[in-house]
Each structure stands twice: as structure tokens, then as C-alpha cells.
Amino acid sequence: MSMRWRDAMDRALYGPGGFFVAGAGPAAHFRTSVHASPVFASALHRLLTRVDAALDHPPRLDLVDVGAGRGELLVTMLRAVAVTGSPPADPASAPPVPPAKPASAPPVPLADRVRLTAVEKAPRPIDCPAPIGWTDEIPTGIVGLLVATEWLDNVPLDVAVPTPDGWRYLLVDPATGTETVGDPVDPADREWLDRWWPMPAAGPGATGSGAAQRPSPTTRNGSAPSEPPHTIHGRAEIGRSRDEAWAAAVGRIDRGLALAVDYGHLSEQRPVDGTMTGYRGGRQVPPVPDGSCDVTAHVALDSVASAGERVARCAYAMGSQREALRALGADGGRPPLGLASVDPAGYVRALAAASTVAELTDPAGLGGHHWLRQPVGVAADPLMAR
């Protein structure tokens, strides 16, 4: 039975046995920045320390990963901040008691203050380290950094098509992916479309948006999908649900920074035929919402950013992943050739690291992702300064 795309996506991705709830997890089907290189986590660690400093080293510093997959990012971050600490020293061999702390004592180490939380609909993996919290809802009262890496593109949304009497919802059969035209859009969605995705003046045109596609595990841009099981042209992906999701996430932060890393488009580059597609087993496939594949669509980032800004009451900042990683010290430069003669093994390691940075910053792939930074009670620009 045909239904609206938002309902079909929600059931296919997050319902019982859904794509993100059951199975091996996203890493088995597509490649994100988290999976591509530990350099990504290293850059986020630098960002976390800058957020910590901007917050004046609070007693508890939150790191919340929304859409955490199987916790890969937080496991890497756990190692980076050494949350598990080290065994207590033997009192018999302890050094003499140091003098009293000066008045301007250094802050308590980050490892003793950070609290890591994964937000994911899937159950907690059995091998997830104990210090990582696991929940299916974004916690409240966050003081620190909230990260959403390729989360918004999987927030279910409706799709509309222009008709002579205005926008109408596009319906989909979850079993086959066949689409049909349904009822007129409701007033709230029509208002969103008028503001963020105006009805095209001309008839069907070229497709595509120029934005980076979600990479697959085997090839950066994935394999070309076969022809989708529909022939409807001229469509808009209604991003109101993503606006609401991002605004709700930002609203859970008391002080700190919300960071969304995703692929998307701006108002002047809306794709004529939308961007919805699927991924399964490292290949790009038709977006049939039957639970067997990822169903994803690019994010209307200017709309999302505006929604977050209204909640935070503070200006956002947005740029490419390439720019953001370079600002955080991951520039992908080739190591000096002289290192090869002094430290051959070190040169090889540095060269390999530079290669992974190149993948993360490639503007035709992961480097084309947008970094949307929404501060809450802190200044955004100093956090990304070199």
C-alpha cells in the first residue's frame, strides 16, 4: 500500500528490523568520514578541547554523538581523551606529596571530566566500552559538543511534486519503490516550500545538485544505481522535519556547540529532481523503502541552519569539510622528503596519514560535505581558528 515518503522512510530505517536498527550497522554499507580515517576523530578531539576552553573547563564536559551507528566515533574519541584512565599507583612507591596548589591551578584533565554519549535507535553493541553512554534520545542539559555526522540526511522527510493545482505529496509503495501522486501538501509544508524550495517556473529539467554523494566503502562516489522504479520528474524534498530535528537537538544544549556534518545544498542550488537514493553493501541502489537499504536525501542546509539559529539565538557558521579540517590542523600536506632519510618508517606513516586526509578533504567527495556550526553561549569563530 502506498504511503507518504516520510512514513515509509521512518518505518524502513527505524522501525522493527529497520535498516539502522538491525544488521551489521551503517559501516557495512557505506563509508563516512568517521570510517574513512582516524584523522577525522583527531580533528574533532581538537575541536572538543577548544570548546572546553571556551566554556572555561566545566566540571562536566559532554560529547554527544547523534546518529552514532555502532559507536565508532566515540570509541576513537574515548582513546583520544583516555577516559578509562590508568590504574592507581602503589602507595609504597608514590612520590612525596607535592606542595599546595597555586591559586591559579590548572584545570582538571579532560579525561576526568568528559562524558561520552551515543544517541542511536539501534541497541547498544555488546562490545561498546562501559564509559560510553547509550540512549535513543538526545539528552538535555548538554554542556560541551554535540556532533551529528551524516544524521540529518537520514531524518525521514516527505517529497512533493508540482502539479497544475500546486504542490502534492509523492506517495511510494514500500515494497517496490513505485511512486504515485497523492493529496495536496498541508499548509505547514506548503509554507516551507514557498520559503525554501519555490515551485519551478519551467517544466522538467536536468537533474542533480552538484553536492557530494555519500561515499561507499569501496569507491568514493559509489556505483551508479540502476534506473529508479518511477518516472516522475520535478520534485522537492520537504526539509521541515530536518529543521525540527536540528532545532530540537540545539535546544538540548545549555552551553556549547552543535556540529552537523552532512552533504546538502543551498537555496540557489536546489536539485530539480531531488537527491533521494539508496545504499546497500557498498553500492548505490534505487531507494526502495523496504528496510533492505539505506534511504537518504541531501539536506537543505540553509533551512536547517535557520531553524537552529532561531533556537540558539546566536549566529551560525557554515563551510566545507575541507576548510574545517584544515582549520583544525589536518591539511593533508605531504611530509618533508628529508624525513625519509632520517626516519623512513616515520615518513611512511606520515605519508599514509596525508593520504587519508586527502580523502577527507577531497572537494569532490567527503571534503565537499558541509560543517554547520551552531554555538550556544560561546563564540563560534575562535573554535575553528588555526
N, C-alpha and C positions, 0 to 999 in steps of 0.2 A: 504494500500500500504506500502510495506517495505521501511525502510529508515535507515540511519546510526544512531547508538545509541546516538551520541551527539545531533543530531537534535530531536530525539524522546524524550530524557530527557528534553531538553530545552523547548519543547512545553508542555510536561506533567507537569513539575514543575513550569514553569514561564510564560507560555502562558496564553491567556484569559481563566479564570476558572481553571488555573493550581493549583496543589496541594498546593503550598506555597503562592499563590495569593488569593485564595478563601477559604472559610470554616473557621473552628474554630482555625486554626493555628497548628504548629507542636506539641505543648504540649498535644493536644488531641490524638496524635497518637504514640508518643514515648517520652522517658524520657532522657533528657540530664543532664549534671552536673548543669546547671542553674536551672532546675526544681527540681533536687534532694534535694538540701539543700541550705539555705542562707549562709552556711559556704563558698561555692564557691565564692559568691559575696564578702564576707568579705575578703577572700584571695586576690581577685582582687583589693579590696579597698587598702589593704596594698601595693600591687604592684604599684598601681597608686600613692600613696604617695611617694614611693621610686623613681619612675620615675620623679615626681615633684621635689624631692630634687636633683636628678641627673641633672635636667635641670635648677637648681638654681631658682626654683619657678617663672616660667614665668608669665607675666601679664594675659595670657590666657592659660589654660591647657585643651587640648582636650581629651575626652574619646569617642572613636568611636567604635560602636558595629556593625560588618559586619555580615549580616545574623541574624538580631535581632529578628526574629519571631514576637511576638506581643509586644516586648519591655520589657519582664520580667526582664532581667538582669539590664537594665538601670533604671527601676523603683526602684529596690532594691538599686542600687548604688546611685540613687537620694536621697533616705532616708539616706544612709550612709554618704554622704557628705553634707547633709542639704542644698541643692541648693536653696530651696524655702525661706530659711532664717526665720526670725521671725519678727513680727510687730515692727515698730519703737516705741521707748519708749516715754512716755508722757513727754514733755519738763518740765512741772512743777515738776516732780519727778526725773528729771535727776540728776545724781551725779555731783559734782563740776568738772569743766574742768581739766583734768589731765595735768601735766607738759609736756613740749615739748618732742617729741620722742627722744630717744638717737640716736646717729649716726648709730648704728647697730640695727635698728628697726627690729622686727620680720617680716616675710613675711605676705602678705595679706592672710587671711584664704582661704583654698582651696575652700570652699563653694562659695566664692565671685569671684573665677577665673575659675572654671571648666565649660566646655561647653560639654554637652552630645548630641551625635548624633547617631540615629539609621539608619542603612542602610538596606533597605528591599524593595523587589518588591511589597509586599502587601501594601494596603492603610493604612494610619495612623489610629490606633484604636481610636474610639470616646472617650475612657476614658484615653487616653495617657496623662500624665501630661504635661502642657504647657512648662516647662523648657526643655523638651526633643525634640530636633530637629528630623525631619523625612525626609529622602531622599532616592531615589532609586539608587543613585550613590555615591561612596566614595568621600568625599570632598578632595580638595587639601590643601596644606599648613598646614598639621596636626602638631601640637606641643604637644606631650603627648603620649597617649597609644591607639593603635588600637587593638581590640580584635576580633578574628574570632573563635567562638566556634561552632564546627561541621558545618562549612560553606563549606570548600573545598570538603568534601565528596559529596556535592550536586552540585558542579560545573559540568555541563554536560561534558561527555567525550566519545570518540569513543572506540570501542572494536575491537580487531583484533584476528585472529586465524592463526596458522601456517599451510601452505599447501606445497606441493612439490615444488611449484614455488615461495615460500616466503610468507610473511605476507599478509593477505587480510582482509578487513573490514568485520565485522559481521553486518548484517542488521537485523532489528527487525520490526515486524508488530505491530504497537502501539495498535491495538485493541485486539490482542490475546497474544502477547509476543513471538510468534513463530519466530525463528531466521533462517536466511539463509546466506550463504557465498557470499560476494559481490566482488567488484573490489580490485586490489592490493592497498596497502596503498600508500599515496603520499610521496614524498621524505622527507618532514619535519617530518612526523610521523615515517617513517622508520628510520630516524636518531635518533629520540628519543628512539625508541625500541632497536636499536643497542646499545645505550649508557646505557639505564636504565632497559630494560627488554629483554635481549637477547633471541632469539628463542631457545626453549628447544631442547636439543640434542636427548632426548628419546621421545617415544610416550606418549600417555595419561597416566597420573599417578594419585596419590592421590590428593585430593582437600584440600583446607583450608590453612590458613596462620598463625594461632596461635594468631592473633591480636584480641583485644576485639571487640565484636559485639556491635552495637548500642543498648543500653538497651531500653526496652519498659516501659510504665507507670506501668504495673502490675507485670512484672517479670524482673529481671536484664538482662537476655540474650534473652528475648522474647520467643515465642513459635516456635517450629520447623516448617519451611514452608513446604508446600506440594511440590512435585517434580515439578521443573520449566517446562514450556511448550516447552522444547527443549532438545536435547540430544547431542549437540556439546560439545566436551571436548578439553581442552587445549586452553587457551585464555589469552590475555593480555589486560589490561585496560590502554589505552594510556593517560598518565597524562600530556601531553603537555598543554592542556587547563588549568589545575590547576596551572602549573608553571607560565603561562602567567597571570592568575588571581592574584596569590600571588605576583608576581613581580610588577604588576600594583598597588596593594594595598600598598606595601612597598614604591613604588615610590611616593605615595601621602603624605609621611611623610617628613617634613623638619627636625625635630629632635624628637627623642623619641624611642618608642619600638613598634614593631608589634608582636603580640602573636597569634599563631594559636593553638587551642586545638582540636585535632581530633584523630580518630583511623586510623591506617595505617600500612605500612610495609616498610622495607628497602631492598636494592638490594639482600642481601643474603637470604631473606625470601619471595621472590615473590610467591604468591599462584598460583599453576598450573592452576586452573580453575577459577581464578578471585574471586571477592568478592561481585559482584553486587547482591543486594537483595532489598526487599520492606518492608514497614511498613504501617499498617493501623489499627487504632482503638486499639493500644496496642499489635498487633500481627505481627509477621514476616510473610510476604506473598511473593509469586512469584513477581519479578519485572516487572510487565506489565505496560508499559509507556502510560497508557490511562488517566492519571490525577486523578485516584481514590486513589493512594497510593504514599508514598514517594519512590523514587528510588535513591539508594545510593550505593557507592562503596568506599572501603578503599583508602587512599591517599598514593601515592608513596612519602613518606616524604623526602627522601634524594634528590630526584629530585626537589621537591618544594623548599627545603631549599637552594639548589644550585642556583636556579633562583633568590630567594630573596637576597642572598648574593652578586650576581653579580650587582644587582641594588644598594644595600646599600653600597657596597664596605667596608663591615665590617663583621667579622666572626659571625656566628650564634651559638646558643646554643640549645641543644635539650635533653630532658629527659622525664621520665614518669610523669604523673599527680601526682602519689603517692609521688615522690621525690619533685615535685614543691610545692605541698600543704604543705608538712612538712617543706620545706624551708621558707614558708610564715606563719608558726606558727600553721598550722592545722594538728596536729599529731594524733588526734583521741585517745589519751590516756585516760584510764578510770580515772574518778575523784577520789581523795583520799577518802577512805572509812570513814575516820573521819569526812568528811563534812556531811555525812548522819545524824550524831547525833547533829551536830551544826546547820545545815541548811538543813533540809530534802527536802524542796521544791527546794532549790538551787542544791542539789545533784541530784534530779530527772531531772532538766533542764540540768545539765551538762552531765548526763548520756545519755539523748536523743541527745544532741549535739554530743557526742562522737560516737553515733550510726550512725548519718548521715555522719560524717567524715569517718567512716569505709566504708560506701558505696562509697564515693567519692575516696577513696584510695585503694579499693579492686583491686589487680592486675589482677584479672580475669574479672573485669568489667570496671567501669569508671576509676579506678586507673591505668588501662593499657593504657589509652589514652596518646598520646604524646603531650608535650608542646614544640612547636617550637618558640624560641625567637629570633627575628631579630632586633638588635639595629640599630639605625640610629643616629650617632653623640653622643652616650653615651656608657658607658661600660656596658655589659650585666651581668657579674657575680655579681657585687655588688648588683644588683637589686634583686637577689634571695638569697643573704646571710642571714643567720638567724640573 
